[in-house]
């Protein structure tokens, strides 16, 4: 059974009935239920299609945060081979919110950096729910610089509500670490590709998402602040997060129109959590396509990156 979101209640009811009928059939307590199951499955697919046909920005935010959605380590395990993680910032310590290291992607060497939220209570606490502290961003800078030194392309996987806002993080220079990570991203001589796989929250996301190509999954979100945070600031009422999400233009479709991102990776019907292997495979194909385009072109990746970000908003 899936963890159902509020707007998926009609689907949950139908799939619950299907599961109940299947159990009755398996236990021999019901006969000739195949036709009824098939009818309910069709109704369930139709209800799911109707629910996802026109999601509101707030509903997309809920899908982006779905607890069963594949996270960074799922992508790393499926897409990359010979992954060798690096730990520590060589200054303070290790930060498990950011995963990074070197691997092979379809036979070629690659550097990988991503934010890991965790998939259960224990792992979420270990990874601090994907909210990195300064040492996490300094580790990311360390990996970027190594990749640049050895001429290895960089792939980043973005999934965070934002950088950790705690006092200890601020004391250790959170803002400076985010700024330095963003600056390092902009100055890389190597090609870089970033994919927002869930939430792209504030500077905590852009610190590793300042790439030559930025893609988003269909139901991912990318914003300067969370809808709840924006509602608290604008209206002093976090319950108006739905209004904030609509006004902030946080969806992949809005951001493609605004030329903030370069493309959208389609998700299976019902979101990435319903078919993780399919969406991870599609993400890998998009990364491979972008890297292939880079290898076929003789370009200054720093200049291309600079022009890309300077161009945002010029034609609006």
C-alpha positions as CSV (number, residue, x, y, z in Angstrom):
1,X,0.0,0.0,0.0
2,X,1.1,3.5,-0.7
3,X,1.1,6.5,1.6
4,X,-1.8,8.5,0.1
5,X,-1.9,12.3,-0.1
6,X,-5.1,14.2,0.8
7,X,-6.1,14.7,-2.8
8,X,-5.6,11.0,-3.5
9,X,-8.5,9.8,-1.2
10,X,-10.7,8.5,-4.1
11,X,-7.8,6.4,-5.3
12,X,-7.0,5.2,-1.8
13,X,-10.6,4.1,-1.3
14,X,-10.7,2.1,-4.6
15,X,-7.3,0.5,-4.1
16,X,-8.3,-0.4,-0.6
17,X,-11.3,-2.2,-2.0
18,X,-9.2,-4.0,-4.6
19,X,-6.8,-5.2,-1.9
20,X,-9.6,-6.4,0.2
21,X,-11.1,-8.4,-2.6
22,X,-7.8,-9.9,-3.5
23,X,-7.3,-11.1,0.1
24,X,-10.7,-12.6,0.2
25,X,-10.0,-14.4,-3.0
26,X,-6.7,-15.7,-1.8
27,X,-8.3,-17.0,1.4
28,X,-11.1,-18.7,-0.5
29,X,-13.7,-16.5,1.0
30,X,-14.9,-15.1,-2.3
31,X,-15.2,-16.5,-5.8
32,X,-15.5,-15.0,-9.2
33,X,-14.2,-11.6,-8.2
34,X,-11.8,-11.2,-11.1
35,X,-14.3,-9.1,-13.1
36,X,-15.0,-6.9,-10.1
37,X,-11.3,-6.4,-9.4
38,X,-10.6,-5.5,-13.1
39,X,-13.5,-3.0,-13.0
40,X,-12.2,-1.4,-9.8
41,X,-8.6,-1.3,-11.2
42,X,-9.8,0.6,-14.2
43,X,-11.8,3.1,-12.0
44,X,-8.6,3.5,-9.8
45,X,-6.4,4.3,-12.9
46,X,-9.0,6.8,-14.1
47,X,-9.3,8.4,-10.7
48,X,-5.5,8.6,-10.5
49,X,-5.3,10.1,-13.9
50,X,-8.0,12.7,-13.1
51,X,-6.2,13.6,-9.8
52,X,-2.8,14.2,-11.5
53,X,-4.2,15.8,-14.7
54,X,-4.2,19.3,-13.2
55,X,-2.3,19.4,-10.0
56,X,-2.2,22.7,-8.2
57,X,1.3,24.0,-7.1
58,X,0.5,23.1,-3.5
59,X,-0.4,19.5,-4.5
60,X,2.8,19.3,-6.5
61,X,4.7,20.4,-3.3
62,X,3.0,17.5,-1.5
63,X,4.0,15.0,-4.2
64,X,7.6,16.4,-4.2
65,X,7.7,15.7,-0.4
66,X,6.2,12.3,-0.6
67,X,7.9,10.0,1.9
68,X,8.1,7.1,-0.6
69,X,9.7,9.2,-3.4
70,X,13.1,7.9,-4.5
71,X,15.9,9.9,-2.9
72,X,19.5,10.6,-3.7
73,X,21.0,7.3,-2.6
74,X,18.4,5.5,-4.7
75,X,19.6,7.3,-7.8
76,X,23.2,6.8,-6.9
77,X,22.8,3.1,-6.4
78,X,20.9,2.6,-9.7
79,X,22.7,5.0,-12.0
80,X,26.3,4.9,-11.0
81,X,28.8,2.1,-10.6
82,X,32.0,2.0,-8.5
83,X,30.7,4.8,-6.4
84,X,33.4,5.9,-3.9
85,X,32.1,8.4,-1.4
86,X,34.2,11.1,0.2
87,X,33.6,12.3,3.7
88,X,34.4,15.5,5.6
89,X,35.3,19.0,4.8
90,X,38.9,18.8,6.1
91,X,38.0,21.6,8.5
92,X,35.3,20.7,10.9
93,X,33.7,17.3,10.2
94,X,31.3,15.2,8.2
95,X,27.8,16.1,7.1
96,X,25.6,13.2,6.1
97,X,23.0,15.5,4.5
98,X,25.2,15.8,1.5
99,X,26.4,12.6,-0.3
100,X,29.3,13.0,-2.7
101,X,32.1,11.2,-4.4
102,X,33.3,9.7,-7.6
103,X,31.9,7.0,-9.7
104,X,31.3,5.7,-13.2
105,X,28.3,6.7,-15.2
106,X,27.7,4.4,-18.2
107,X,31.3,3.5,-18.2
108,X,32.7,7.1,-17.9
109,X,34.2,8.7,-14.8
110,X,31.8,11.2,-13.0
111,X,31.6,13.2,-9.9
112,X,28.4,13.1,-7.9
113,X,27.0,15.3,-5.2
114,X,23.4,15.1,-3.8
115,X,21.2,15.8,-0.9
116,X,19.8,12.8,1.0
117,X,16.7,13.1,3.1
118,X,16.5,9.6,4.3
119,X,13.7,7.0,4.0
120,X,12.8,6.1,7.6
121,X,13.1,7.7,11.0
122,X,16.6,6.4,11.6
123,X,18.0,7.5,8.3
124,X,16.2,10.8,8.3
125,X,17.8,11.7,11.6
126,X,21.2,10.5,10.3
127,X,20.9,12.7,7.2
128,X,19.2,15.6,9.0
129,X,16.3,15.4,6.6
130,X,18.5,16.6,3.8
131,X,19.3,20.0,5.4
132,X,23.0,20.5,5.2
133,X,25.3,22.4,7.6
134,X,28.3,24.4,6.5
135,X,30.6,21.4,6.5
136,X,28.3,19.7,4.0
137,X,28.7,22.6,1.5
138,X,32.4,22.7,2.2
139,X,32.6,19.0,1.4
140,X,30.7,19.7,-1.8
141,X,33.3,22.4,-2.7
142,X,36.0,19.9,-2.0
143,X,34.5,17.4,-4.5
144,X,33.9,20.1,-7.1
145,X,37.5,21.2,-7.0
146,X,38.8,17.7,-7.2
147,X,36.5,17.1,-10.2
148,X,37.7,20.3,-11.9
149,X,41.3,19.4,-11.3
150,X,40.9,16.0,-12.9
151,X,38.5,17.1,-15.7
152,X,35.6,14.9,-14.5
153,X,32.0,16.1,-15.3
154,X,29.8,16.8,-12.3
155,X,26.2,15.6,-11.7
156,X,24.2,17.0,-8.7
157,X,20.9,15.7,-7.4
158,X,19.0,18.3,-5.5
159,X,16.4,17.4,-2.8
160,X,16.3,19.7,0.3
161,X,13.8,21.9,2.0
162,X,16.8,24.2,2.5
163,X,20.1,24.5,4.4
164,X,19.9,23.8,8.1
165,X,18.9,27.0,9.9
166,X,20.2,26.1,13.4
167,X,22.4,28.3,15.6
168,X,25.4,26.0,15.4
169,X,25.3,26.1,11.6
170,X,25.1,29.9,11.6
171,X,28.0,30.0,14.0
172,X,30.1,28.0,11.7
173,X,29.4,30.2,8.7
174,X,26.4,28.8,6.9
175,X,25.9,31.8,4.6
176,X,29.6,31.9,3.6
177,X,29.6,28.2,2.9
178,X,26.6,28.4,0.7
179,X,28.0,31.4,-1.2
180,X,31.3,29.7,-1.7
181,X,29.7,26.5,-3.0
182,X,27.6,28.6,-5.4
183,X,30.6,30.5,-6.6
184,X,32.7,27.3,-7.0
185,X,29.8,25.8,-9.1
186,X,29.8,28.9,-11.4
187,X,33.6,28.8,-11.9
188,X,34.0,25.1,-12.8
189,X,35.8,24.4,-16.1
190,X,34.1,21.1,-16.4
191,X,30.5,20.5,-17.6
192,X,27.9,20.2,-14.9
193,X,24.3,18.8,-14.9
194,X,21.9,19.2,-12.0
195,X,18.5,17.5,-11.5
196,X,15.9,18.6,-8.9
197,X,14.5,15.2,-7.9
198,X,12.2,16.5,-5.1
199,X,12.4,19.8,-3.3
200,X,14.8,22.5,-4.4
201,X,14.7,24.8,-1.4
202,X,16.4,28.2,-1.3
203,X,20.2,28.7,-1.2
204,X,20.6,25.3,0.2
205,X,19.6,23.9,-3.2
206,X,21.2,26.5,-5.5
207,X,24.5,25.9,-3.8
208,X,24.9,22.7,-5.7
209,X,22.4,23.4,-8.5
210,X,24.2,26.2,-10.4
211,X,25.0,24.0,-13.4
212,X,25.2,24.2,-17.2
213,X,22.0,22.3,-17.4
214,X,19.3,22.2,-14.8
215,X,16.4,19.7,-15.0
216,X,13.5,19.0,-12.8
217,X,11.2,16.0,-12.4
218,X,7.7,16.7,-13.4
219,X,6.3,17.1,-9.9
220,X,9.4,18.5,-8.2
221,X,9.4,22.1,-6.8
222,X,12.2,24.7,-6.8
223,X,11.8,27.9,-4.8
224,X,13.5,30.7,-2.9
225,X,11.7,29.7,0.3
226,X,9.2,27.1,1.3
227,X,5.5,27.9,0.7
228,X,5.0,27.8,4.5
229,X,7.8,30.2,5.1
230,X,6.6,32.6,2.5
231,X,3.1,32.5,3.9
232,X,4.5,33.2,7.4
233,X,6.4,36.3,6.1
234,X,3.7,37.7,3.8
235,X,0.6,37.0,5.8
236,X,1.9,35.9,9.2
237,X,-0.1,32.8,8.6
238,X,1.6,29.5,7.6
239,X,-1.8,27.9,6.9
240,X,-1.9,30.0,3.7
241,X,1.0,27.9,2.2
242,X,-1.4,26.9,-0.6
243,X,-1.8,30.6,-1.7
244,X,2.0,31.1,-1.4
245,X,2.8,28.1,-3.5
246,X,0.5,29.3,-6.3
247,X,2.0,32.8,-6.3
248,X,5.6,31.8,-6.1
249,X,5.8,29.9,-9.4
250,X,7.5,26.9,-7.9
251,X,6.6,24.1,-10.3
252,X,8.7,22.7,-13.1
253,X,6.3,23.9,-15.7
254,X,6.4,27.5,-14.4
255,X,10.2,27.5,-14.1
256,X,10.6,26.1,-17.6
257,X,8.5,29.0,-18.9
258,X,10.6,31.4,-16.9
259,X,13.8,29.8,-18.3
260,X,15.1,29.0,-14.9
261,X,15.5,25.4,-15.8
262,X,16.3,23.7,-19.1
263,X,13.9,20.8,-19.2
264,X,11.4,18.6,-17.4
265,X,11.7,14.8,-16.8
266,X,8.4,13.1,-17.0
267,X,7.2,11.1,-14.0
268,X,5.0,8.0,-14.0
269,X,1.3,8.5,-13.5
270,X,0.8,9.1,-9.8
271,X,4.3,10.4,-9.1
272,X,7.9,9.0,-8.9
273,X,7.1,6.9,-5.9
274,X,4.8,4.6,-7.9
275,X,7.5,3.6,-10.3
276,X,10.9,4.5,-9.0
277,X,12.9,2.4,-11.5
278,X,11.2,4.1,-14.4
279,X,11.8,7.7,-13.2
280,X,15.4,6.9,-12.2
281,X,16.0,5.4,-15.7
282,X,14.5,8.5,-17.4
283,X,16.7,10.7,-15.2
284,X,19.8,8.7,-16.2
285,X,18.8,9.1,-19.9
286,X,18.5,12.8,-19.6
287,X,21.8,13.2,-17.8
288,X,23.5,11.0,-20.5
289,X,21.9,13.2,-23.2
290,X,23.2,16.4,-21.7
291,X,26.7,15.0,-21.2
292,X,26.7,13.7,-24.7
293,X,25.8,17.2,-26.0
294,X,28.7,18.7,-24.0
295,X,31.2,16.2,-25.3
296,X,30.2,17.0,-28.9
297,X,30.7,20.7,-28.5
298,X,33.8,22.8,-28.0
299,X,32.6,25.3,-25.5
300,X,33.8,27.3,-22.5
301,X,31.6,25.9,-19.8
302,X,32.3,28.8,-17.4
303,X,31.1,31.3,-20.0
304,X,28.1,29.2,-21.0
305,X,27.1,29.0,-17.3
306,X,27.6,32.7,-16.8
307,X,25.4,33.6,-19.8
308,X,22.8,31.1,-18.8
309,X,22.3,32.7,-15.4
310,X,22.6,36.3,-16.6
311,X,19.9,35.6,-19.2
312,X,17.3,34.6,-16.6
313,X,14.6,37.3,-16.4
314,X,16.0,39.4,-19.3
315,X,13.1,38.6,-21.7
316,X,10.3,38.9,-19.0
